[in-house]
Each structure stands twice: as structure tokens, then as C-alpha cells.
């Protein structure tokens, strides 16, 4: 029978100085196929951001590395992005899943849009290694970036599968739902419309009355209904995309920056335990947009515990037994 393993932290973390608190402090016990323990004797702290996908990636990592023999401190679910990042910079956490776009824009204040995911990863990898001795491992095969979606009936009725196709529609059909943050971003909604030749607040582009600003969570249901907007801002790996049967439109002019999921390990830790490259790579190579939508949906929509979802996926992928 499976048993829950308590993380080596109390409900209030010893890392209170940086405000880092564990989400639940638990993950499932498991072993690698064949009983191999390549991390026997290693002591590792896994942290994550607090949103669903971050916690899931943290639980997958904690479960898998513990199965490989490591003694794991589970600090998944750190509130906000800054606390998990700061914990790793301080040396208080060893492994954290990050996003290449976040590293480029938020951590290094870069404004250049690099549309090639591999090139962006390499640039982030190099600057993070140089400045912080953090090793950004090879990116996973999923990209949790901004996108626009439509309901399946809307996409079929209008014959659209790309943002360029949206730009060819009559003005009355170019209606959008976005949240305030995306509307005001320097790399957000208004520059995106300009890129596609349908400028904001232009009677021949997208009139201001065609745009409804609302909470990000409400955008998904409004888009599924097709009212008050035909097209809504979504995150590409959000579970609601699958649950609501939304069609994600191709960003065919490559406006949005890639946000490839990447396991980040402190340099001293990867040097001491080089086995982490292969172990974390085994996770990364299996993660796709569709899979992340499914796993995120099991937590956000079906109400399952992230630790359970992580364990069951690892087992279904034959990574643990």
C-alpha cells in the first residue's frame, strides 16, 4: 500500500527568514523500477511556486528523487515567485522548476523577444550560470505561455485556427476578453494587436468597445460561451483549455515569448550529484502541453491532491513502482 512520506520540515519552515512555507509537506513513497538508488545519501530540498502547475512539478520531482534514494525536504508551494527563487539563490533550496520567459523578462529584465525556444533557453542558461551558478537543465516539451483561444463552435463557425485568421475577420467578430494585467503589459495585449495589424482603439482594428477586461479565471468560461467575447486570453497548459474544449489559436507571427518549463538546480548540487541530469531529464522529456493540461485539470477541476496526481503519473510513465 502507498504511504505518505512527511517532508523534513514543520508546518512553518525553518526558512522563515525568506517567508518560505511548504504547501502540504507530503509526497508519496515509491521506488525506481528494479530498486536502483542512484541518489543514496543525497540530501535535497525541492521547492516550487504556489500555483497548481508549479506545485505539481515540485511533487513529481520530490517523489521521483526520493524514489531514487535521496532524502527530500519538500518545500513545494512557496507563496509567490520571489520566495522560491530567493530560497534557491540563498542556497536554502536545491531544485526548482522555472520558465525560460520568466528568467529572461522577470529575473534579468530583458526586453528582446526571442521566439526560438531553444535559443531563449540557451541565453537564460548562460546568464543564470554566470550570474548565480544555477544550472538550467534541458527544457521540457511544454510551453506555458500566453495564447488566445475560442470555443470549438466559434472556431468552426468562423473558420479560424490562428491569430492571423482572426485579423481577417469582420471588425464586429474581433471581440476579446483579457485580464487587467495582460491588457497593460508592455509585451501584452495592445502590442500583440499591433503585431497582427489590428490596432487597439481603431475602428478598422479592434475598437475599445470590443474588449472586455475581467478576472483571468472568468475569461475561460466567457470564451467557452462565446459571450461577451469570441476570443479569450488563456495560458496554454491550463486544465480549463481541455475541460472547456477550447481551441488554442496559433501565434503564427510568433509574438509571444516562449515559457518552456525547465528544472533548475544549484551548481554545487549538480556537481555533487551529476545523476540529477538524467533523472530530471527523464521527467522533462515526457512533459507536453497536452499532458500538463490533463494533470493541471485533475487538480483544478477534479479536485485531486497534487501529491496523488504526481505519484499516479510517475507510475503510469513507468518511472516508479
Buried (B, 14 or more C-beta within 10 A) or exposed (E): EEEBBEBBBEEEBEBEEBBBBBBBBBBBBBBBEEEEBBBEEBEBBBBBBBBBBBBBBBBBBBBBBBBBBBBBBBBBBBEEBEBBBBBBBEEBBBBBBBBBBBBBBBBEEBEEBBEEBEEBBBBBBEBBEEEBBBBBBBBBBBBBBBBBBBBEEBBEEBEBBBBBBBBBBEBEBBBBBBBEEBBEBEBBBBBBBBBBEBBBEEEEBBBEEBBBBBEBEEBBEBBBEBEBBBBBBBBBBBBBBBBBEBBBBBBEBEBBBBBBBBBBBBEEBBEEBEBBBEBBBBBBEBBBBEBBBBBBBBBBEEEBBBBBBBBBBBBEBEBBE
